[in-house]
Every structure is written in structure tokens, then in C-alpha cells.
Amino acid sequence: MLERVIAAVREVARDEIMARYLQVERIYKADGSFYTEADLSAQENCWSDCTILPSCDDR
């Protein structure tokens, strides 16, 4: 299962983050840190790929 998680994260990084690297606007948060459209897209895609993980309720 770990291999599937690693593969999913690599796919999201390649498709969502690297495709936009240095081409997106930084959005600053109140604490001074920032995020980008690529971050939001990667997060959304990682969550959609979480179906490969067992549910915590399945224990």
C-alpha cells in the first residue's frame, strides 16, 4: 500500500505543482506564509487519491 501512496503523491507533484512552478501568484496568509493555486490543486488531488487508503473506521 505504501508504494501506491508514494506513486499518488508523485503523480500529484508532477501534474499539479511542477507544471505550475514559478508561474503562479503567491497568496499571503495572515501569518506571513503563502500558498499558491498549485498548492490548492495538489491538496485537492491528494485528498481525491486518498481512496487508496483504508478508512480509520475500518479498524
C-alpha positions in Angstrom: 0.0 0.0 0.0 2.9 2.4 0.7 4.0 2.1 -2.9 0.6 3.2 -4.0 0.6 6.2 -1.7 4.1 7.2 -2.9 3.0 6.9 -6.6 -0.1 9.0 -6.0 1.9 11.8 -4.3 4.5 11.8 -7.1 1.7 12.0 -9.7 0.1 15.0 -8.0 3.5 16.7 -7.6 4.3 16.2 -11.2 0.9 17.2 -12.6 -0.1 19.9 -10.2 3.0 21.5 -8.6 5.8 21.2 -11.1 3.5 22.1 -14.0 3.0 25.5 -12.4 6.3 26.0 -10.7 7.4 29.7 -10.7 4.3 30.6 -12.8 1.7 31.2 -10.1 0.9 34.1 -7.9 1.7 33.8 -4.2 -1.3 34.4 -1.9 -0.2 35.5 1.5 -1.9 34.4 4.8 -2.2 36.5 7.9 0.8 34.8 9.5 3.1 35.8 6.6 3.3 32.4 5.0 1.9 31.9 1.5 0.2 29.4 -0.7 -0.5 29.2 -4.5 -3.0 27.8 -6.9 -0.7 24.8 -7.3 -0.9 24.1 -3.6 -4.7 24.2 -3.6 -4.8 21.9 -6.6 -2.3 19.5 -5.2 -4.2 19.3 -1.9 -7.5 18.7 -3.7 -5.9 15.9 -5.8 -4.2 14.3 -2.8 -7.5 14.1 -1.0 -9.2 12.6 -4.0 -6.4 10.0 -4.2 -6.9 9.1 -0.5 -9.4 6.5 -1.5 -6.5 4.1 -1.8 -6.0 4.4 2.0 -8.1 2.3 4.4 -10.7 4.3 6.3 -9.9 4.9 10.0 -13.4 3.4 10.6 -12.3 0.1 9.1 -10.1 -0.8 12.1 
